[in-house]
Amino acid sequence: MTDTEYNRKLDELDRLLNDPAVPMQPSRIWALMDEIADRGGMSAMGEPARGAPTVATRGAGWFG
């Protein structure tokens, strides 16, 4: 996802959550959060995103 796409998704999420004129769309909010979180390596549910490294793939030395 490009920076432009990422920022567009953040703007849409902000509108959905904060604009009283926009009807609540929970499924769209969760979908956007999942897409945005994928960029940071975590899913919206706090689990590693698809393809994100896990403890097992990072190796024992990753924690210090």
C-alpha positions in Angstrom: 0.0 0.0 0.0 1.4 3.4 -1.0 1.5 6.3 1.4 -1.3 8.0 -0.6 -3.6 4.9 -0.2 -2.7 4.6 3.5 -3.5 8.3 4.1 -6.8 8.0 2.2 -7.8 5.0 4.3 -6.9 6.9 7.5 -9.0 9.9 6.3 -12.0 7.6 5.5 -11.7 5.9 8.9 -11.6 9.3 10.6 -14.7 10.4 8.8 -16.5 7.2 9.7 -15.7 7.5 13.3 -15.9 11.2 13.9 -18.4 12.8 11.4 -21.9 12.8 12.9 -23.4 13.2 9.4 -21.9 9.8 8.3 -23.9 6.7 9.3 -22.0 4.1 11.4 -20.7 1.3 9.2 -19.0 -1.2 11.6 -18.0 -3.7 8.9 -16.3 -0.9 6.8 -14.6 0.4 10.0 -13.2 -3.0 10.8 -12.1 -3.6 7.2 -10.2 -0.3 7.1 -8.6 -1.0 10.5 -7.5 -4.4 9.3 -6.0 -2.9 6.1 -4.3 -0.1 8.0 -2.9 -2.5 10.6 -1.5 -4.8 7.9 0.9 -2.0 7.1 2.2 -2.1 10.7 2.5 -5.9 10.9 -0.6 -6.4 13.2 -4.2 -7.2 12.4 -7.0 -5.1 13.8 -7.6 -7.9 16.3 -4.1 -7.6 17.7 -2.8 -10.7 16.0 0.1 -10.8 13.6 -1.0 -9.8 10.1 -0.9 -12.2 7.2 2.8 -12.7 6.3 4.1 -10.9 9.3 7.0 -12.5 11.1 6.1 -14.5 14.2 8.3 -15.4 17.2 9.1 -18.7 15.7 10.3 -17.1 12.4 12.2 -14.3 14.1 14.5 -16.6 16.0 15.4 -16.8 19.6 17.8 -13.8 19.4 15.0 -11.4 18.4 14.1 -10.6 22.0 17.5 -9.6 23.1 
